[in-house]
Each structure stands twice: as structure tokens, then as C-alpha cells.
Amino acid sequence: MDPFASIADLAEGLRTRTFSSRELTQAYLDRIQRLDGQLNSFITVTAEQALAQAEAADAQLANGSAGPLTGIPIAHKDLFCTQGVRTSCGSRMLDNFVAPYDATVVERLQQAGMVMLGKTNMDEYAMGSSCENSYYGAASNPWNPDRVPGGSSGGAAAAVAAGLAPIATGTDTGGSIRQPAAFCGISGLKPTYGRVSRYGMVAFASSLDQGGPMGRTVEDLSLVLGAMAGFDHRDSTSTEQSAAELDALRSVRIGLAPERLKVGLPTEYFQALTDAGLATLLDEARRALEGRGVQFVEVSLPHTAAAVPCYYVLASAEASTNLSRYDGVRYGYRCENPKDLNDLYQRSRSEAFGAEVKRRILTGTYALSVGYYEAYYRKAQQVRRLIRDDFVKAFESVDMLLAPTCPNAAFGKGQLVSDPVAMYQQDIFTIPASLAGVPALALPCGFSEQLPMGLQLIGPHFSEQRLLGLGQIYQTETDWHRRHPQLGE
Amino acid sequence: MSERSGWETVIGLEVHVQLATRSKIFSGASTAFGAAPNTQASPVDLALPGTLPVLNEEAVRMAIRFGLATGAEINRESVFDRKNYFYPDLPKGYQISQFSQPIVGKGHLDVQLDDGQTLRVGITRAHLEEDAGKSLHEDYSGMTGIDLNRAGTPLLEVVSEPDLRSSAQAAAYFRQMHALVRYLGICDGNLNEGSMRCDANVSVRPQGTTELGQRTEIKNLNSFRFLQQAIDAEVARQIEVLESGGRIVQETLLYEPELNRTRSMRSKEDSTDYRYFPEPDLLPVVVDDALIEAIRATLPELPHEKRERYQAELGLGAYDAAWLTSEPEVAAYFEAAAENSGEAKLAANWVMGELSGALNKAELDITRSPVSATRLAALIRRIKDGTLSSKTAKQLFEALWQEPAAQDEAAEAAATCIDQRIEALGLKQMSDSGELARMVDEVVAANPAQVEQFRAGKDKVLGFFVGQIMKQTQGKANPQQVNELLRAALSGKPD
């Protein structure tokens, strides 16, 4: 069996008894054991549990009660809570934390019959664009081990790209699904804010966090999104979605007339794009879609330049209070022999949080403080509305947008660690959609110097079906998503 | 006392009302009091990673109920905020509260003062928030225990205008608030379990001036008495400081009842910056007219409405009306007794006198009174029709106290029971004029000397004759009737 097969094909193999879920699962577990030493894409591998779930799936496949995802292995980002299995969030703080509940996403995918292989590596608390901020060590890019896989869902992207898992969950706050997907040459979707429940996702920035699928093909993303999505009474910010709507998400093969689609090319994004190789690839992508009848026009998103500073104020502000609960009192890391209460707080947090997390807590605390609130937090909220309005206005004249995912290919390990602002600028093309709460789909669109590059389709709120539909058309016209790296065995 | 010559006291209160929802404001855990520590703390209450708050709509309805009962604006959209500070019994490191857009806006509470006057106290706002857990310092030497059962219990924080001018007014306001929330069924009112707690903002200023003095805040007062004592102590302290040329510093104080003084907790300099900002895990609370009107339709008669009705329709005095309406259970008992007896004033006297005394002595709640309202009503009817004298009525009441009735005993059954007891105990007042007349004639005939004295104008002697009759009847003779018969017999008029 092919570890780089799409889950649609794997499901076919399971249905036709070409292989069992147990065999499939064992094959991925073997690859993880053999190859992940090079990548460090997993924090925890749950082999025993995976095989038990696979056997249960095989029983369902045998008795005819299986669904389209039954028996398909999946890897979860290590910020989705998993009952009985450590959820570290890439942090020393939660190195000993085992949740007594499953995240809604985990629960739904398990109910759909998927088999959890393990928990993937990530930047601590999802704060980072390189997967270098992990207590468990940096993950590597399977296309070049000296490069980062992107972040924060870097482990998930690396694992899928390297064929250690056929599909994975990720979370995206300012680009954490899309950027690593682009760096590793896979597909990733950040859904509309509210599409997927956040319950059981360790919070970074509550108004921005959104879980989504990372996989090999657009069709795979749609299959998993359909199972992940939907209203959850445990998350007040999740949105009501009808069964018909969720069904439609799973069937992107059907019914989209590309010749009726008008796609905008945001001027500001292309002006900011300095990588000539990527510009060429985007141009080729546009022409491939034009070949299918898609129309392109330029549109303006005038407040794009304000997005990165706006994001780093708001996300840090929310993070600074979301992370207050890690105080060493009830769970998680506690320092040795605290002298008194303040010592307990200070040392527990100082010893267990990494540098980037501390930087954001400090930034966010500052932005919310008396005397700075108006100038930073309030102002950033206003800017966020302007950015959202930019998109709403653009979508009055176009169905979606085509843009680069990242300004460049995967950068070298250690290259940006000491320059946080340059690191933050990596998110320049992914952050605006996050602030607007709109869905965005990252797809591989070619290579530059042997490294994958990505494009992004951004649509109006709850337009995932159409985004995935066009993505699917793109992937029938191209085969970038079929390429995979060669790992030294 | 707070009134010292030359100074005026200004007080505003913040009352924390624990809402009587069955589950917590943001989780499904029970709010019941007194469970073993941390047995009523869900993953949300423990602030485990990934958990999210979900608003309990019952708490919203209760807040609206309160707003409607205080004539307040109900904000159609209100917003939860995070109030950030570190404390071991605050699991998330922030409290979810409402800061800039509370659910209840400006309203007022009419407070009955001891002198019968009504004082209208402005309510600035009332907002929903979650309670913290408890830190237990006593039971662990050198350590602190954390009990998170209370964490997430819904609170309505009611902030008053600085409209109160004495500790007595403040206590009356707190009492009135206590009565109101119990009438509304939104709080159990158990002060000793912390169901209502109060912070007092206190300042003094020279009489006749209008500018507010520097205030201090006394935290966490949980009884009417402590509230009054704490304010008195703080007012005395402030006046002393000012009169000896000092300045009042803005600070937060604790009241120490055993020493009857206030003690500084923290001053403004080390006050926390709470870094309020809108809670991104919750949507704004949107309330529509239909919901408001549906809730308005379920409002009970409120204490001040009852009070006014008791005075206007039942003819009770202001003090009695206030006394009887202070608790919904007392008012319900009184109304049942008054209605079934048709004698509101007598019923009021009995409830406030005999019954209340007996309940206090037995430390019983009126809902557990051995003498039901219908029995008291039947007893009152028998006083009114002359069957019982006030003395025999008390004897009967004592007898009834010993054999508790069901609280919901029907009026007819109660009346039957009362008549049987009167018969069995031989308490029936003698109103048979034939028999009494015979006794009167005998007594008059047996005491010629006293008859002479009476006829000579010594009216007092009448009492002697009454005494003789009462002795013979063991107090069962109807005193009014005895009086009339005696007067007739003594005046020598022919029968």
C-alpha cells in the first residue's frame, strides 16, 4: 500500500479488503518508528490505542456499519485534548497534562471511525511560524531537514508530507495550518471562524483559533472537514450548520461551474510579494484556472499592511489572559519548593514557558493595561473591523481571492529565531483572512529551488464548499500535490 | 451612631446576590451549598485547557427579573468581559464579569425606613458575573487549601448610587434588597452561607456641603448587623482622622467584628490593573422584547407593592406592613390567616406577637410552624365571635403548638379541629346570658355592702364583681357580657 495515497484511495482499499485498517495503521506506525527520528513530527505516538481502534474499525468494515472515514489513520496536533493521552501543547507547562475529555474535533473524528496515530509536534501554545518553539525540540521539513516545516502545525505538515500519516488535524490562528502546509507541499484548510468547535482545543487567541484538516488532496480535506464541522453546544462561538450543509462539504467533486467563477487577485498582496519564483508559480496557477474558464480581476484590500501589527496586538492580548490559568496551582508544571504564592506563580511560569510564549504574554498584558488599552487593544479592534470590511467589500465583486500563502519557501532552521519581527512578517498573507474570520485554503503550487511553494484561495464566510470546489479543479489540472519528498530510509 | 454633629455620612452599597440557579453560570456543575470540597467542580470550573464557558440562560432570566422589579433599563445587548488577576481560588486567572455593558442599567429600590418614611435609592447598574472558589487557610498548617465548588456560581452584583445617609439606611436598603430577591425567587437569601454579601463605600463630608468626601470601601459584609456596625466604626474613624487634621486615603478595608473596627486590606497604590477586555469565548447577550415581556408577566407582587396594599386595603400601620412583608413566607402566612379569618388586623397581631414569639423560641421557620395559617385563622374567628377570650385563645394556641398541623390543612378541617379543641379543653367562653344572669344575681345578692358602695358612686367596685364571676367561671365568661349584666343588676333597674 502507498503511504502517500489519498484517504479517498485508502478508503477504497479498505472497502475492497485490499488491506485492513490494522495493516494500514501498522504500516504508518512502522514508518513513524523508522523515519520520525529525522523529522521529530510526533510528540506522542499512541501505537497500542491506534491498533485497538483499527481493529474496531475493521469490525465495522466487516459488518457493514462503516462510514467513509472508518479505519483511516489520522494524527492530531498536540493541542487537541485527548482523553487519557497527554496533551502537551508543545510546552513544558503541560508535559504532565492528561485531559479527562476529548476535544469535540477528536470526538467527532473518532465517532467517524478514524484511527488516532498520535499527537504532532508544534510551536509551544501554537505561537510560532517555524515549529522551533517546541519543548520537545524543533521539527524538520521533510523536503530539506535544514529547513523548518513551518508552524505552528509544523509536526502535522511534516508528518503528512513524509507519509507518516495520510491526514492530520491542525489549528490556525494567523496561518498555523496554511503556512506549514505551503512549506511542506501539502493542502490545508483554515475554515470559517465558527465552522469547527474549539472545545478541547487549548486556547491561544480565542477570537481567531480555528481547527482544520491538513492533507494530501482537497478531496481529503473536504471529507474530514465534513466530519469535524458543526455546531457544538460546548462552544458558544460555533455556528449552527444544517446536515445538508455539512453533507455538501464532503462532496466537492460535484457541481461547480468554473466558467462562472470570478476570482480576485489582491493588489496589495502581489505588490508585497518579492519572491520572483513564487510570483511565476502563482501566474501559472492563474493560467491553469483560466484554462478552465475562471475569470480573474484585480481587487484591493487596502488595509492589508495593518494586518500583522493588528494581529500581534489582539492575538497576544487574548493569549496573555488565556494563559493565566497555567499558574502551577491545579495541574501542569509546578516549580520545586515554592517559598510563597508569588514565588509559586513566578517560578512555575518562568521555568515552564518558553521565550516566545513569554514575549506574547508580556506584549498582550501591555496592550491591555490601563493607559495603553485605547492606543493598542481598542485601536487594533478598530483596524480588525476595517480589514474585515475590506474582504466583505471585495466579495461583493468576486467569488474568492487567489493569493500567495507565504512570502517565501521554507526558511532555514535558526534563521529567524533571533528576529521575531521578521518571523511575524512570515504571516503577512495568512493573517488578514484570520482577522476577517473567513475561510482560506492553502494548496501546493510548485517548487522553487527544490522547496514547495503554496497558493491560497480565500472566500467569504462559510464558502468552504466553493473554495474546496475550485481547489479540486486546480488539483485535477496540476499534480504538485502528488509530489512527495524522498526520506533517507 | 453615625450622626455626629457637623458631619454627613454618604454611603453606596455593592450587593452580591448569589443567583439560585441549579447549575453554575458557565458550566453544568451543581451550585448546591455544603458538598465535600471540589466535588462540584467540572473541567470548566477547574479551567482545564481547552474548556469553554457556556452561559446559563436561567441566570440571564433572573437578572432580567431583578431589573424589571427595580424599574431598571434592561440592556438589549450586554457583554461579558474578563477581569484579570491572579489568585489561587480564581482558576482561569480571570473572572468573567460584565464591565462596560451590564445587563441591567439604571433602576431604583424604595426602602422603608424605621420612621415610616420611604427612601428611594438609585441603582446604578446590576451585572452578571461568576463567583470565585474558596481559599481555606485554617485547616492546613503552612498551606492553603482550595475548594472550587463555589467557582462559577452565578452572581448578580447590584451597585447603588451614593444615596444612603446613615448606617441604619444602609441596613434598611440591604434588608429591602434581601426581601426583594427572595420574593423574586432569584436568591435563597441565606446570609450565613454567603448567598448575599455586601461591600460598602463610605465617606463623610461637612454638613451642608455637596462635594463627596474621599471614600473607603469595606469588603465582604454578610449580615445586616455587621454592615451597620462596620459603617458606624468606619464613619467614626474617618471623622476622627479629619477632625484631627488628617486625610482619608482611598483604601479597601475589612471589618473586624470582635474588635469593632475596620482594618486596611490594601491601598489604592497597590490596587490591581484588571485589564478588562471583552470575553472572546462568549457572544454578546442579546435580549428581545418578547423575553422581557414574558418575564414581566411572571413577576410576583413585590414587597413594596404588598406593603402599600396592606396599608391601603387592610388598614395596617406602616410598621406592621413592613414587618409582615419582609419575607415572602411570612407574608404568605399572614395573607392566608387574614383571608381565612376575615380579620387582617387581628391576624397581623397574632402573627407578629404570639406566633413570632413562639417560632423564635423554638427556632423555627414560619414555613414549619406547628400552627398552620388556617388554624390560626379559625382561632381568630372564634375570638371574633366571642367563643374565645384573649386568654383562652392563648391557651388554645399553646395547645395547638403541641400537635402540629399540616401546613396545607384546608380551612374547613382547621375550623373543625379548632372547635373540637375548644370543646375538649373546655375553653368556650360563657356567653349564655341566662346562666351568666343567674350568677350575677347571686353575686349581687351575696355582697350587699359592695352594692351599696357602687350605688354611692364607687365605680371601681365593678371590678370586684367581675372578678367574682370570672373566678366562678374559671375565666370563661365573656367579659363584655358580664360587664353589661352587672351594670344592669347593680343600677337596680328591673330585669
Interface residues (C-beta under 8 A of the other chain):
Chain A: L79 F80 C81 T87 C89 L94 F97 A99 P100 Y101 A103 R198 Y199 G200 M201 V202 A203 A205 S206 S207 H233 R234 D235 S236 T237 A317 E318 T321 L323 S324 R325 D327 V329 R330 Y331 L341 Y345 T365 L368 S369 V370 Y373 Y377
Chain B: P43 L46 A47 L48 P49 G50 T51 L52 P53 V54 L55 R82 N84 F86 P88 P91 K92 G93 Y94 I146 D273 R275 Y276 F277 P280 D281 L282 L283
